């Protein structure tokens, strides 16, 4: 695996399992890898969209492995603001770095970069289409807590039209057997049909639920997402107005709180790719579930443990893409 542009690059179920096992191996043998494995490498971290978790865990993983990192944040800081293409940006820098981590608003950005690159391109989020390293950490987390991936029952909740994390998650989960996916989406932001087709064509089960309470109460995981207002597009002003008129209702319908969780199994995981809209009191998962500095949250909520796993899985991704797996 040279590039990691989408789930297609992983190498199927066996490729995913190799990454998960390698992640476990690195965690169990830190002294072998820390500050040593990539100590002669330079990584360019090109984040042309906002990021906290993906950027920091990717760069921290590279630094932990011993690499030097050149961070770039925002188009305005680069020649993309002057009209340069992604392809020319990659051509210009690939002679002086060993790998590129790339986030960009274009759905095909990682594929475009890889098409002209002689060094590994690792996607850190591409438009609405792909967030492969997020899916890897998500499924790794499910595997860690559930001790399996086959036959998982996962509910995806919120903005499923624009959420690239959900799209990649479905593509990765359905490499496994007998996966069940339940949808509880914001009206107008439903899961695109192509991902429903993927579930069914790979032998999984799919069902749409109107409310969170309609999801099977023994579900293995509730995977919540925020409404991505920065990606919303409307054919007309009238449809835009109608959407925002009903937005408060839609947020409430898909919000996870203690009351809604009361009917779910003690073993149901509460997950979120982050960020959540936690600064305005209208989060997709309430503070009583997540916990605050003064009050513990619901023990089923593992969103920050999930985020930390991104640091670990991205070490394995970096080494694998750079041809150093097992070294």
N, C-alpha and C positions, 0 to 999 in steps of 0.2 A: 504494500500500500504506500505509494509515493505521495499522492494528494488525498485530502479528505474534503471533498466538495459537497457530497451528499451521502445518504445512507448506502447508495449503490456502490460506493467505494470501499465499504467495510469488508466485503467478501462474504456476505451471507451470515447465517447463524454462527458458523464456525469462526469466522473472522471476528464477530462480536465477542464470542466466548474467549478467544485468544486475548483480546483487549482487556476483558474483565479479569482473566487469570493473571495477565501481566501487571495490571493495577494492583492486585492482591500481592503479587510477588514483590513489587517495589515497596509497598507499605511494610512488608515483613522483612525487608532487607535494606533499610534506609542507609545504612553505613556504606553500602556498596555503590549507591547512586548519588547521594547528596553531595553537591558541589563538584562532582567528578564526571558524570556521564556525558555531559555536553560542554565540558569546560573549555573547548577550543572552538565553540560555535557562536554565531551571531544570529539572533532572531529579530526580524522586523515585525513589529506589532502595529498594523495599520487599521485603526478603528475610525471609520468615516461616519459612523453613527454612534450615538451615546451608548455607554456601557459602564457598568460597575462590576458585576459578578464575572462575566465572561472575560473581560479585559484583565482584571486583577488576578483571577485564578490562572489564566493562561500565562501572563507575564511572571507571576510568582512561581508557577511550575517550571518555566524555563530557567529562571534565576536559581531555583532550588537545585536543578540539575547541573548548574554551573555555567550556563550560557550567559552571554551578554545580550541585553535587550535594547533595541531602539524603538521607543514608543512614539507613535504619531496619533494625534486625536483630532478628528474633525476635518472635513474637506477644506475648510478655510485656511488651514495651516499648510496646505500642500498645493501642488500645481494643478490638481483637479479643479480648484477654484478658478484657474486660468484657462480651463478648457481641455486639459490633458485627459486622455482616456485611461481607464484602468490598465489596459494592455501596455501602454507606454510607461506608466508608472512602474509596473512590474519589470519590464525590460530594463529600465534605468537602474534599478536597485539590485537585481538578482545577481549581478557580478560581485557584489560586496557583502552579501548576507547569505546565510545557509538555509533559511526557511522564512516563510511569510505567513503570519496569522492575519486574516482579512475579514473585516466586517464592512458591508456596504448595502445600500438600499436597493440595489438591483438584484432581482431574483437569481440572475445568472452570473453574478459577479465572480464567485469562486471558480466557476467553469471557464469564464472568459480569462481570468488570470492564469489558470492552469494550462490553458491552451497555448500560451506563449512562454511558459516558465520552465526553466531547466532545474529549478529547486522546488521543494515541497510547498504547496499551497494548502493551508489548513483553514477551513471556513470557520468564522466566528459569528456567523449570522448573515444570511443573504435574503434581503427583502422579506417577503411573506412566505418564501418557499422552503428555506432550509436553515436548520440550526442543529447540525449533526453532533457537535461535541456536547450540546445540551442534552440531546436524546441519549447519548452514551452515558452521561452521568445519571440521568433519570432512570434508565433501565438498570444500570449498575446498582443504584440505590434500592430499587424494587427487589432486585435479586439478593442484595445484602440482607434486607429485612424479611423477605418472604422465602428465601432459600430456593427459589425457582423462578423461571420466567414462563415456562409452559403453563397454559391454562389460567393465566392471570385474568382477572376481571377488573377492568380499569374504566372509570368514568372520567370523561373530559368535559370541562365545565367552563363557560364564559364565552369569550370571543374566539370562536373556532375558525372563522373565515380568515382572519389576519394573523393568527398566532402561528408563527413558523415553528415554535417549539412543539406544538401539538402535531403539526404535519410530520415532522421528523420522528417524533415519538411513535406515531402510528406506523410509519414505515419500518422502524426498528422492531417494535413489539411484534408485528405480524410476520417477522422472520421465524418466530417461534410457533409452537403448536397450540391450537384451540384457544386462541386469544378472544376475549369478549370485550367489546368496546361499547360503552353507553354514552350517549351524547346528551348534555343538558346545556343548550346554548342560548345566547342572547338572540331574540327574534331579529332576523335580518343579518345575523353574523354566524350562520350555521356552517357546519363542516362542509367543505366543498365535496362534490360528488366523487371526484377522483380518489379521495381518501377512503370514502365509503366503499368504492369499488375495490380498492386495494385490500381492505379488510375481508371482504367477501371472497374475492378471487384467491386469497391465500388461505381460505378455509376457516376464517374467524367468524364471529357472530357480531352483529351490529343492531343496536336499537336506539331510537331517539326517545328521550324522556322530557316531559313538559316541565317538571319540577325536580329539585334535588331529592325530595322525599320519594320520588318514583324510582330512583336508582336502587338496585338490589342492596339490601341492608348488610349483606355479607361481602360487598365489593372489597377487593384487595386494596384499591387506592382510589382516592378522589383527587384528580389532577386539575387544579384550578388555574385560571388565567385571567389577566386583567383585560379590560376593554382598551384596545390600542387606538385611542382617538387620533394619534398622529398618522395613522394609516387609513382612516375612514375615507371612503369616496362615495359620492352620491350622484345619481344621474341628473338630479334637479334640486333646486332649492326647496321645493315642496316636500320631497322625500327626506331631505336633510332635516327640515323642521319637524316632520312627523317622527323621525327617529329620536331626536333629542327631547321631544315632548314625552315620549314613553320611556326615556332612558332610566329615570329613577326606579320605575317598576321593574325594568329588566335587570338592573343592578341588584335589587333586592331579591329577585327570583333566583339569581345565580350566586348569591352571597352565602358563604359558609359561616354559620354561627353555632353556638352551643345547642340551641333548641333543635336545629335541623340535624345536628350530629347525634342527638340523643338516641335516635333509632338505629344507628349504625353499630356494627360489631366493634368490640374493643380492639380488634386486629386490623381495622381499616386504617390505612395510612392517609394522612392529609398532606398533599404535595403542591408545590407551586414553583414555576421556573424563576420567579422573581424578575423584575421588581413587582411588588404589590403596591397598590395606591394607598399607602399607609399614612400619608401626610395630611389627608383631608377628612379623616374619620369615616370614609366610605369604602374601606378596603374590601376586596373580594373574600378575604378571610378576616374575621373580626379579631381585635386585640385579645379578647377573652379566650379565643382559641389559640392564638399564637403565643400569648403570654406577654407580660410587660416586665419592667425592672422590679416591680413590687409583687406581682402575682404570677405564679406559674401558669402555663397554658395547658391545653389538652395534650396529654402524652402521645396521642396519635399524630400530632402535628410535627413533622420532621423537616420543615422547609429549610432550616438553616443547616442541619446535618446534610441534607440533600445538596445545598450549595457548596459545602465544604468538600463533598465528594468530587466536585468539579476540579478542584485543585489536584486531587489524586489521579483521576482518570485522564486529565490533560497531560500529566507526566507521561503516561503510557502512550497517548496519542502522539506526542512530540517525538518520543524515541522510536516508535514504530514507523512514522512517516519519514524519519531521517535514517531508516535502515539500521537502527541500533537495538532492536528488540532482543532482549536476552543478554546484551553485552554488559 
